[in-house]
Amino acid sequence: MDLGDFLWSLLVIYFIVFYFILLFRILGDLFSDHELSGWVKTGWIIFLLVLPFLAIFVYLITRGRGMYVRANERAEAADAAQRDYIKQVAGTSGGGADPATAIAKGHDLLASGAITQAEFEAIKAKALA
């Protein structure tokens, strides 16, 4: 095998991987779009099976912008859910935690031995500030 054959094989492998990435991205977008009916999704899948390259190009041309919008909405929803979870775990809501609740949580941590007296005083000072 000479260098030309190696480079040609590398290029072919690249395009195969690229094809499967596009195919799975399109299938993921199809199944995550709740506005399409089952019949339309089935039609797209059959089109992808029968004429795969043409179907990929047609899908990207006709629904490419929608793919971006739906992916962006999913990312924003995941980010909002993660922020809400972090706020819930941290014990704060949008406007800050109730000082009594923060001090009570700090006292519980102090009683369990998870924090020292100095750390409890810092929590209390922060809650009352």
C-alpha positions as CSV (number, residue, x, y, z in Angstrom):
1,M,0.0,0.0,0.0
2,D,1.5,3.3,-1.1
3,L,0.9,6.8,0.2
4,G,-1.8,7.5,-2.4
5,D,-3.8,4.5,-1.4
6,F,-3.5,5.4,2.3
7,L,-4.7,8.9,1.7
8,W,-7.6,7.8,-0.5
9,S,-8.6,5.3,2.2
10,L,-8.4,8.0,4.8
11,L,-10.6,10.3,2.7
12,V,-13.2,7.5,2.2
13,I,-13.3,6.8,5.9
14,Y,-13.8,10.5,6.6
15,F,-16.8,10.7,4.3
16,I,-18.3,7.5,5.8
17,V,-18.0,8.9,9.3
18,F,-19.4,12.3,8.1
19,Y,-22.3,10.5,6.4
20,F,-23.3,8.7,9.6
21,I,-23.0,11.8,11.7
22,L,-25.4,13.6,9.4
23,L,-27.7,10.6,9.3
24,F,-27.9,10.3,13.1
25,R,-28.3,14.1,13.5
26,I,-31.2,14.1,11.0
27,L,-32.8,11.0,12.7
28,G,-32.5,12.7,16.1
29,D,-34.0,15.8,14.8
30,L,-36.9,13.9,13.2
31,F,-37.8,12.1,16.4
32,S,-37.4,15.2,18.6
33,D,-39.8,17.3,16.4
34,H,-43.2,17.0,18.0
35,E,-44.9,19.0,15.3
36,L,-44.4,16.3,12.7
37,S,-46.9,13.5,12.4
38,G,-45.9,9.9,12.5
39,W,-46.6,9.5,8.8
40,V,-44.3,12.4,7.9
41,K,-41.5,10.9,10.0
42,T,-42.1,7.5,8.4
43,G,-41.9,9.1,5.0
44,W,-38.6,10.8,5.8
45,I,-37.1,7.6,7.1
46,I,-38.2,5.7,4.0
47,F,-36.7,8.5,1.8
48,L,-33.5,8.2,3.9
49,L,-33.3,4.5,3.3
50,V,-34.1,4.5,-0.4
51,L,-32.1,7.6,-1.6
52,P,-29.9,8.4,1.3
53,F,-27.7,11.1,-0.2
54,L,-30.5,12.9,-1.9
55,A,-32.6,12.7,1.2
56,I,-29.9,14.2,3.4
57,F,-29.5,17.1,1.0
58,V,-33.2,17.7,0.7
59,Y,-33.7,17.5,4.5
60,L,-30.9,19.9,5.2
61,I,-32.2,22.4,2.6
62,T,-35.8,22.2,3.7
63,R,-35.5,21.8,7.4
64,G,-32.0,23.0,8.2
65,R,-33.0,26.2,9.9
66,G,-35.6,24.4,12.0
67,M,-32.9,21.9,13.1
68,Y,-30.9,24.8,14.5
69,V,-33.9,26.3,16.2
70,R,-35.0,23.1,17.8
71,A,-31.4,22.3,18.9
72,N,-31.1,25.8,20.4
73,E,-34.4,25.4,22.3
74,R,-33.3,22.1,23.7
75,A,-30.0,23.5,24.8
76,E,-31.7,26.5,26.5
77,A,-34.2,24.3,28.2
78,A,-31.4,22.0,29.5
79,D,-29.5,25.1,30.7
80,A,-32.5,26.5,32.5
81,A,-33.2,23.1,34.1
82,Q,-29.6,22.9,35.3
83,R,-29.7,26.4,36.7
84,D,-33.0,25.6,38.6
85,Y,-31.4,22.4,39.9
86,I,-28.3,24.3,41.1
87,K,-30.5,26.9,42.8
88,Q,-32.6,24.2,44.5
89,V,-29.5,22.4,45.8
90,A,-27.8,25.6,46.9
91,G,-30.9,26.6,48.7
92,T,-31.4,29.9,46.9
93,S,-34.2,31.2,44.8
94,G,-34.1,34.1,42.5
95,G,-34.0,36.8,45.2
96,G,-31.8,35.0,47.7
97,A,-32.4,32.6,50.5
98,D,-34.4,33.3,53.6
99,P,-31.8,34.1,56.3
100,A,-33.5,31.9,58.9
101,T,-33.4,28.9,56.5
102,A,-29.7,29.5,55.7
103,I,-28.8,29.7,59.4
104,A,-30.9,26.6,60.2
105,K,-29.1,24.7,57.5
106,G,-25.8,25.9,58.8
107,H,-26.7,24.9,62.3
108,D,-27.6,21.4,61.1
109,L,-24.3,21.1,59.3
110,L,-22.5,22.3,62.5
111,A,-24.4,19.8,64.6
112,S,-23.5,17.0,62.2
113,G,-19.9,17.9,62.3
114,A,-19.7,18.7,58.6
115,I,-18.5,22.3,59.2
116,T,-16.6,24.1,62.0
117,Q,-17.8,26.8,64.3
118,A,-15.9,29.4,62.2
119,E,-17.6,28.2,59.0
120,F,-21.0,28.4,60.7
121,E,-20.3,32.0,61.8
122,A,-19.4,32.8,58.2
123,I,-22.6,31.3,56.9
124,K,-24.6,33.2,59.6
125,A,-22.8,36.5,58.7
126,K,-23.5,36.0,55.0
127,A,-27.2,35.2,55.7
128,L,-27.7,38.3,57.8
129,A,-25.8,40.6,55.5
